[in-house]
Amino acid sequence: MRRSKWLETYTGQAHIYNPEMDVERLPRLQIASIDMEGPIQQEWPPPGHKALFFAGDDRKDIAYAREIFTRFLPRAYRRPVTSDEIDGIVKVVNDAMTSGKLAFAEAMRLGLQRVLCAPGFLFLQEPAAQAAPRSLTDYELASRLSYFLWSTMPDEELFALAESRKLHESGALSAQVKRMLADPKSQEFVQNLAGNGWPFATMDQFNRLPSTRITTSRWNVRRSRNPMRSLVKC
């Protein structure tokens, strides 16, 4: 937006007050100084940095970048990755170092930005070109299960079962559901999915009903102070 010449040459009063207001009696806040501190890290480099740069910060070669993304991409995309996917990210880092003359850390920052903006990180990607329905792979099942119950990525145990292709087995799947529901992270299911996705957050409207129990075809909801915590399966 272009500024008018009048605004550029104006030297008058910058603030216009209500003429009926007594400016001298307005409350004022005087700030002598402001101190800001943070982010506060218990250790440096932080655990995330050390996990990503697993061999430390001394190495700054492109081979190290390839090793980093070979380890990181499967976790970011929550599935095995191809060599072409790794090559694409490494090329971003290499171009930034050679053509852009960036330092290794800054070039790696660009590579990480590319990963964290990729559809493989942001979405649960599943092939949709097949005409007939197909079974989920173990990695797809692990991600669906984890984001459904925990609202976060699969943990090491789910990844291990997916890698061994045993997660889809009924016994293993049932055991994982029980384990995940017993984990404190399962509260995310109640707060995020049930609270936002289902209309039970406004269950107080049912207080007008004479019955103390509301039954649907699949769920029983017992009336309480916090109805979402008393959602039980029939």
Residue frames as qw, qx, qy, qz and C-alpha x, y, z in Angstrom:
[[0.000, 0.890, 0.456, 0.000, 0.00, 0.00, 0.00],
 [0.429, 0.385, -0.016, 0.817, 1.45, 3.38, -1.01],
 [0.263, -0.607, -0.446, 0.603, 1.51, 6.10, 1.61],
 [0.244, 0.890, 0.309, 0.229, 0.08, 9.46, 0.61],
 [0.432, 0.429, -0.178, 0.773, 2.35, 12.51, 0.43],
 [0.382, -0.713, 0.000, -0.589, 0.20, 14.16, 3.10],
 [0.879, -0.471, -0.068, 0.001, 1.03, 11.42, 5.59],
 [0.805, 0.113, -0.115, 0.570, 4.71, 11.58, 4.77],
 [0.251, 0.463, -0.093, 0.845, 4.88, 15.35, 5.37],
 [0.512, -0.729, -0.256, -0.376, 2.50, 15.58, 8.35],
 [0.420, 0.231, -0.584, 0.656, 4.25, 16.76, 11.53],
 [0.438, -0.510, 0.043, -0.739, 1.25, 17.52, 13.71],
 [0.550, -0.343, 0.591, -0.480, -0.21, 15.71, 16.67],
 [0.256, 0.192, -0.925, -0.205, 0.11, 11.94, 16.39],
 [0.145, -0.343, -0.909, 0.185, -2.69, 11.06, 18.79],
 [0.288, -0.364, -0.196, -0.864, -6.15, 12.62, 18.89],
 [0.086, -0.183, -0.848, 0.489, -7.95, 12.45, 22.24],
 [0.146, -0.718, -0.654, -0.187, -11.58, 13.01, 23.08],
 [0.123, 0.486, -0.128, 0.856, -11.73, 16.76, 23.81],
 [0.600, -0.599, -0.093, -0.523, -14.24, 16.12, 26.59],
 [0.899, -0.251, -0.293, 0.209, -11.81, 13.83, 28.42],
 [0.280, -0.912, 0.296, -0.056, -9.49, 15.21, 31.10],
 [0.770, 0.432, -0.431, 0.186, -6.14, 13.93, 29.89],
 [0.035, 0.587, -0.608, 0.534, -4.43, 14.82, 33.15],
 [0.641, -0.282, 0.490, -0.519, -6.70, 12.46, 35.08],
 [0.881, 0.239, -0.343, -0.220, -6.20, 9.45, 32.82],
 [0.826, -0.458, 0.318, 0.080, -4.51, 6.48, 34.53],
 [0.440, 0.755, -0.486, -0.030, -0.93, 5.99, 33.44],
 [0.957, -0.220, 0.119, 0.145, 1.43, 3.06, 33.56],
 [0.144, 0.869, -0.474, -0.004, 5.12, 3.79, 33.77],
 [0.990, -0.003, -0.020, 0.140, 7.51, 0.95, 32.98],
 [0.286, -0.841, 0.420, 0.185, 11.05, 1.33, 34.26],
 [0.083, 0.487, -0.830, -0.260, 12.45, -1.82, 32.67],
 [0.929, 0.093, 0.019, -0.358, 11.49, -5.21, 31.25],
 [0.193, -0.484, 0.850, 0.080, 13.50, -8.37, 31.72],
 [0.886, 0.229, -0.122, -0.383, 12.86, -11.34, 29.41],
 [0.243, -0.471, 0.848, 0.002, 14.30, -14.80, 29.87],
 [0.772, 0.177, 0.582, -0.186, 13.84, -17.95, 27.85],
 [0.885, -0.222, -0.277, -0.300, 13.44, -20.40, 26.42],
 [0.410, -0.631, 0.614, -0.238, 14.83, -22.14, 29.48],
 [0.830, 0.233, -0.498, -0.091, 16.61, -25.38, 28.66],
 [0.813, -0.552, 0.180, -0.034, 17.67, -27.83, 31.34],
 [0.673, -0.307, 0.479, 0.473, 20.62, -28.77, 29.18],
 [0.473, 0.812, -0.137, -0.313, 22.28, -27.60, 25.98],
 [0.345, -0.028, -0.495, -0.797, 22.06, -28.80, 23.35],
 [0.683, -0.074, 0.333, -0.646, 18.50, -29.92, 24.14],
 [0.608, -0.047, 0.792, -0.025, 17.53, -33.61, 23.77],
 [0.695, 0.631, 0.307, -0.159, 15.84, -33.04, 20.41],
 [0.292, 0.857, -0.402, -0.135, 18.98, -31.52, 18.96],
 [0.260, -0.506, 0.822, 0.013, 21.14, -34.36, 20.23],
 [0.704, 0.202, 0.669, -0.126, 18.71, -36.95, 18.90],
 [0.639, 0.753, 0.090, -0.132, 18.74, -35.39, 15.45],
 [0.377, 0.765, -0.505, 0.136, 22.47, -34.66, 15.25],
 [0.942, -0.329, -0.039, -0.062, 23.30, -38.03, 16.76],
 [0.834, 0.115, -0.114, 0.527, 27.06, -37.80, 16.04],
 [0.400, -0.580, -0.134, 0.696, 27.44, -34.33, 17.52],
 [0.280, 0.926, 0.143, -0.210, 28.01, -30.95, 15.92],
 [0.364, -0.596, 0.499, 0.513, 31.58, -31.41, 14.76],
 [0.426, 0.161, 0.754, 0.473, 30.74, -33.16, 11.49],
 [0.295, 0.652, 0.122, -0.688, 29.52, -30.81, 8.77],
 [0.030, -0.227, 0.777, 0.586, 29.74, -32.92, 5.60],
 [0.620, 0.090, -0.266, -0.733, 26.94, -33.88, 3.24],
 [0.524, 0.008, -0.851, -0.033, 27.39, -37.55, 4.13],
 [0.054, -0.132, -0.726, 0.673, 26.41, -36.67, 7.70],
 [0.456, 0.162, 0.047, -0.874, 23.29, -34.94, 6.39],
 [0.633, 0.078, -0.637, -0.433, 22.36, -38.12, 4.53],
 [0.363, -0.063, -0.874, 0.317, 22.82, -40.22, 7.67],
 [0.161, 0.134, 0.483, -0.850, 20.66, -37.80, 9.66],
 [0.586, 0.181, -0.099, -0.784, 17.77, -37.84, 7.21],
 [0.538, 0.077, -0.818, -0.189, 18.05, -41.59, 6.72],
 [0.214, -0.176, -0.830, 0.485, 17.27, -41.90, 10.43],
 [0.165, 0.252, 0.351, -0.886, 14.82, -39.01, 10.67],
 [0.411, 0.082, -0.439, -0.795, 12.58, -39.42, 7.63],
 [0.422, -0.214, -0.869, -0.148, 11.04, -42.79, 8.64],
 [0.178, -0.409, -0.674, 0.589, 9.99, -41.25, 11.95],
 [0.159, 0.291, 0.010, -0.944, 8.73, -38.03, 10.38],
 [0.505, 0.101, -0.507, -0.691, 6.70, -39.90, 7.74],
 [0.653, -0.173, 0.565, -0.474, 5.86, -42.79, 10.13],
 [0.931, 0.298, 0.181, -0.105, 6.72, -45.39, 7.50],
 [0.695, -0.159, 0.417, 0.564, 9.68, -46.76, 5.54],
 [0.267, 0.851, -0.076, -0.445, 11.00, -44.24, 3.02],
 [0.856, 0.435, 0.145, 0.238, 12.61, -44.66, -0.37],
 [0.615, -0.215, 0.137, 0.746, 16.11, -43.62, -1.37],
 [0.213, 0.543, 0.371, 0.723, 14.60, -41.04, -3.73],
 [0.355, -0.868, -0.292, -0.187, 12.85, -39.35, -0.81],
 [0.661, -0.588, 0.027, 0.466, 16.11, -39.17, 1.12],
 [0.544, 0.137, 0.313, 0.766, 17.99, -37.93, -1.96],
 [0.056, 0.771, 0.381, 0.507, 15.50, -35.12, -2.45],
 [0.455, -0.884, -0.104, 0.026, 16.04, -33.72, 1.06],
 [0.705, -0.366, 0.203, 0.572, 19.81, -34.18, 0.91],
 [0.449, 0.444, 0.360, 0.686, 19.85, -32.26, -2.38],
 [0.158, -0.922, -0.229, -0.270, 18.15, -29.31, -0.67],
 [0.616, -0.732, 0.104, 0.272, 20.90, -29.26, 1.96],
 [0.695, -0.049, 0.349, 0.627, 23.68, -29.70, -0.59],
 [0.297, 0.675, 0.350, 0.578, 22.36, -26.91, -2.83],
 [0.311, -0.937, -0.123, -0.101, 22.06, -24.59, 0.15],
 [0.671, -0.583, 0.219, 0.403, 25.69, -25.25, 1.08],
 [0.596, 0.046, 0.449, 0.664, 27.15, -25.03, -2.43],
 [0.190, 0.592, 0.430, 0.654, 24.99, -22.53, -4.31],
 [0.312, -0.870, -0.265, -0.276, 23.61, -20.65, -1.34],
 [0.386, 0.459, -0.485, 0.636, 26.91, -20.61, 0.57],
 [0.626, -0.625, 0.040, -0.465, 25.09, -21.42, 3.80],
 [0.121, -0.469, 0.817, -0.312, 26.72, -23.02, 6.79],
 [0.279, -0.053, -0.955, -0.088, 25.91, -26.64, 7.55],
 [0.047, 0.340, 0.746, -0.571, 23.50, -25.79, 10.38],
 [0.362, 0.440, 0.061, -0.819, 21.56, -23.29, 8.27],
 [0.408, 0.221, -0.710, -0.530, 21.45, -25.69, 5.32],
 [0.170, -0.159, -0.962, 0.145, 20.13, -28.42, 7.60],
 [0.226, 0.370, 0.474, -0.766, 17.47, -26.01, 8.78],
 [0.474, 0.343, -0.321, -0.744, 16.21, -25.71, 5.21],
 [0.363, 0.076, -0.905, -0.206, 16.20, -29.48, 4.83],
 [0.024, -0.263, -0.846, 0.463, 14.18, -29.88, 8.01],
 [0.356, 0.373, 0.156, -0.842, 11.73, -27.22, 6.84],
 [0.467, 0.218, -0.633, -0.578, 11.20, -29.21, 3.66],
 [0.268, -0.097, -0.955, 0.088, 10.46, -32.35, 5.70],
 [0.030, 0.352, 0.686, -0.636, 8.12, -30.65, 8.15],
 [0.408, 0.417, -0.003, -0.813, 6.14, -29.03, 5.32],
 [0.208, 0.146, -0.864, -0.435, 5.89, -32.25, 3.30],
 [0.735, -0.173, -0.224, -0.616, 2.53, -34.05, 2.94],
 [0.723, 0.009, -0.681, 0.117, 4.16, -37.18, 4.35],
 [0.242, 0.009, -0.621, 0.745, 4.63, -35.39, 7.66],
 [0.303, -0.033, 0.165, -0.938, 1.43, -33.36, 7.75],
 [0.775, 0.046, -0.097, -0.623, -1.01, -36.05, 6.59],
 [0.641, -0.132, 0.754, -0.058, -1.63, -39.76, 6.90],
 [0.431, 0.493, -0.494, -0.573, -0.87, -40.73, 3.32],
 [0.612, 0.037, 0.787, -0.060, -2.41, -43.91, 1.96],
 [0.027, -0.085, 0.708, 0.700, -2.57, -44.94, -1.72],
 [0.489, 0.408, 0.469, -0.612, -6.01, -44.30, -3.20],
 [0.340, 0.433, -0.535, -0.641, -5.46, -45.29, -6.83],
 [0.022, 0.004, 0.997, 0.079, -6.57, -48.89, -6.38],
 [0.470, -0.228, -0.446, -0.727, -10.08, -49.67, -7.57],
 [0.737, -0.381, -0.546, -0.116, -10.80, -52.30, -4.93],
 [0.485, -0.798, 0.230, -0.276, -10.50, -51.79, -1.16],
 [0.685, 0.298, -0.588, 0.310, -7.34, -53.17, 0.41],
 [0.716, -0.582, -0.311, 0.226, -6.14, -53.95, 3.89],
 [0.097, -0.960, 0.239, -0.104, -4.09, -51.38, 5.74],
 [0.651, 0.362, -0.542, 0.388, -0.38, -52.00, 6.04],
 [0.648, -0.461, -0.474, 0.378, 0.98, -52.41, 9.55],
 [0.316, -0.053, -0.111, 0.941, 2.53, -48.93, 9.43],
 [0.256, -0.374, -0.326, -0.830, -0.77, -47.38, 8.33],
 [0.644, -0.521, -0.544, -0.132, -2.55, -49.27, 11.08],
 [0.568, -0.283, -0.391, 0.667, -0.03, -48.10, 13.67],
 [0.094, 0.104, 0.020, 0.990, -0.52, -44.46, 12.69],
 [0.442, -0.451, -0.440, -0.639, -4.32, -44.68, 12.63],
 [0.683, -0.469, -0.546, 0.123, -4.37, -46.39, 16.00],
 [0.496, -0.195, -0.307, 0.788, -1.91, -43.99, 17.60],
 [0.031, -0.160, -0.088, -0.983, -3.51, -40.79, 16.37],
 [0.517, -0.470, -0.532, -0.478, -6.96, -42.13, 17.25],
 [0.712, -0.539, -0.432, 0.123, -6.14, -43.03, 20.86],
 [0.609, -0.415, -0.133, 0.662, -3.15, -40.80, 21.66],
 [0.242, 0.961, 0.127, -0.044, -3.37, -37.91, 19.19],
 [0.132, -0.810, 0.520, 0.235, 0.32, -38.35, 18.47],
 [0.568, 0.492, -0.626, -0.207, 2.69, -40.51, 16.45],
 [0.946, -0.163, -0.276, -0.040, 3.27, -44.22, 17.20],
 [0.441, -0.768, 0.464, -0.036, 5.79, -45.11, 19.87],
 [0.071, 0.542, -0.823, -0.157, 8.71, -47.52, 19.54],
 [0.447, 0.025, 0.875, -0.183, 6.61, -50.58, 20.39],
 [0.644, 0.599, 0.330, -0.344, 4.08, -49.85, 17.67],
 [0.372, 0.758, -0.454, -0.285, 6.84, -49.16, 15.17],
 [0.171, -0.389, 0.905, 0.026, 8.54, -52.45, 16.10],
 [0.566, 0.266, 0.748, -0.220, 5.33, -54.42, 15.58],
 [0.575, 0.737, 0.047, -0.351, 4.72, -52.65, 12.29],
 [0.170, 0.689, -0.668, -0.226, 8.23, -53.46, 11.11],
 [0.232, -0.170, 0.957, -0.036, 7.76, -57.15, 12.00],
 [0.460, -0.049, -0.543, -0.701, 4.32, -57.09, 10.29],
 [0.278, -0.226, -0.907, 0.221, 2.61, -58.48, 13.39],
 [0.164, 0.095, 0.341, -0.921, 0.44, -55.54, 14.41],
 [0.556, 0.001, -0.353, -0.752, -2.50, -56.60, 12.22],
 [0.432, -0.108, -0.895, 0.043, -2.76, -59.93, 14.03],
 [0.491, -0.656, -0.359, -0.447, -5.82, -59.96, 16.25],
 [0.746, -0.491, -0.326, 0.310, -3.97, -60.88, 19.43],
 [0.496, -0.038, -0.055, 0.866, -1.29, -58.24, 18.94],
 [0.060, -0.485, -0.271, -0.829, -3.82, -55.59, 17.97],
 [0.584, -0.674, -0.387, -0.235, -6.02, -56.23, 21.00],
 [0.712, -0.383, -0.250, 0.533, -3.01, -56.16, 23.32],
 [0.340, 0.151, 0.056, 0.926, -1.89, -52.84, 21.88],
 [0.276, -0.623, -0.337, -0.650, -5.32, -51.27, 22.27],
 [0.693, -0.635, -0.335, 0.059, -5.40, -52.29, 25.94],
 [0.645, -0.194, -0.116, 0.730, -1.87, -51.01, 26.48],
 [0.179, 0.331, 0.177, 0.910, -2.59, -47.70, 24.82],
 [0.422, -0.683, -0.360, -0.475, -5.84, -47.15, 26.73],
 [0.730, -0.560, -0.278, 0.277, -3.98, -47.77, 29.99],
 [0.528, 0.081, -0.028, 0.845, -1.40, -45.14, 29.05],
 [0.058, -0.639, -0.340, 0.687, -2.00, -41.56, 30.31],
 [0.006, -0.208, 0.441, 0.873, -1.79, -40.35, 26.72],
 [0.018, -0.414, -0.863, -0.290, -5.21, -41.94, 26.12],
 [0.011, -0.665, -0.463, 0.586, -6.74, -38.91, 27.85],
 [0.026, 0.322, -0.376, -0.869, -6.08, -37.13, 24.58],
 [0.085, -0.274, -0.866, -0.409, -8.77, -39.37, 23.06],
 [0.132, -0.669, -0.684, 0.260, -11.32, -38.17, 25.59],
 [0.115, -0.675, -0.124, 0.718, -10.37, -34.51, 25.44],
 [0.010, 0.378, -0.477, -0.794, -9.67, -34.10, 21.73],
 [0.153, -0.107, -0.837, -0.515, -11.75, -36.58, 19.79],
 [0.181, -0.531, -0.824, 0.081, -14.68, -37.20, 22.10],
 [0.111, -0.619, -0.347, 0.696, -14.90, -33.63, 23.33],
 [0.103, 0.477, -0.267, -0.831, -14.62, -31.99, 19.92],
 [0.162, 0.083, -0.805, -0.564, -15.86, -34.60, 17.49],
 [0.263, -0.438, -0.853, -0.106, -18.96, -35.77, 19.34],
 [0.224, -0.625, -0.134, -0.736, -21.74, -33.64, 20.82],
 [0.678, -0.460, -0.551, 0.159, -21.27, -35.04, 24.33],
 [0.346, 0.098, -0.306, 0.882, -19.52, -31.89, 25.52],
 [0.326, -0.218, 0.044, -0.919, -22.97, -30.34, 26.02],
 [0.394, -0.228, -0.889, -0.049, -24.51, -33.29, 27.84],
 [0.031, 0.169, 0.567, -0.806, -25.91, -30.95, 30.48],
 [0.458, 0.011, -0.259, -0.850, -28.91, -30.49, 28.19],
 [0.580, -0.141, -0.774, -0.211, -29.94, -34.04, 29.08],
 [0.067, -0.021, -0.713, 0.698, -30.37, -33.07, 32.71],
 [0.498, 0.039, 0.061, -0.864, -33.92, -32.19, 31.76],
 [0.656, 0.017, -0.663, -0.359, -34.66, -35.81, 30.89],
 [0.760, -0.487, 0.154, -0.401, -36.22, -38.03, 33.57],
 [0.979, 0.004, -0.133, 0.152, -33.86, -40.95, 32.93],
 [0.393, -0.821, 0.377, 0.172, -30.42, -41.00, 34.56],
 [0.532, -0.231, 0.707, 0.404, -29.00, -43.17, 31.79],
 [0.547, 0.655, -0.133, -0.504, -28.93, -42.44, 28.07],
 [0.658, -0.115, 0.713, 0.213, -28.42, -45.50, 25.88],
 [0.496, 0.606, -0.341, -0.520, -27.52, -45.58, 22.21],
 [0.949, 0.226, -0.166, -0.147, -26.85, -48.53, 19.96],
 [0.770, 0.309, -0.400, 0.389, -23.14, -48.65, 20.84],
 [0.285, 0.286, -0.470, 0.785, -22.47, -46.40, 23.80],
 [0.445, -0.727, -0.520, 0.054, -23.84, -45.77, 27.28],
 [0.206, 0.485, -0.207, 0.825, -23.38, -42.33, 28.71],
 [0.463, -0.569, -0.614, 0.291, -23.85, -42.02, 32.45],
 [0.029, -0.883, -0.106, -0.457, -24.82, -38.61, 33.72],
 [0.689, -0.420, -0.250, 0.535, -22.20, -37.06, 36.02],
 [0.152, -0.860, 0.026, 0.486, -20.37, -33.84, 36.67],
 [0.045, 0.591, -0.603, -0.534, -18.03, -34.66, 33.80],
 [0.871, 0.262, 0.261, -0.322, -20.06, -36.76, 31.33],
 [0.616, 0.636, -0.454, -0.098, -17.14, -37.27, 28.97],
 [0.009, -0.487, 0.838, -0.245, -15.18, -39.16, 31.62],
 [0.559, 0.013, 0.732, -0.390, -18.09, -41.52, 32.14],
 [0.695, 0.434, -0.307, -0.484, -18.39, -42.60, 28.53],
 [0.454, -0.281, 0.845, -0.033, -18.35, -46.40, 28.63],
 [0.409, 0.198, -0.706, -0.543, -18.80, -48.94, 25.93],
 [0.839, -0.135, 0.098, -0.519, -21.69, -51.37, 26.21]]
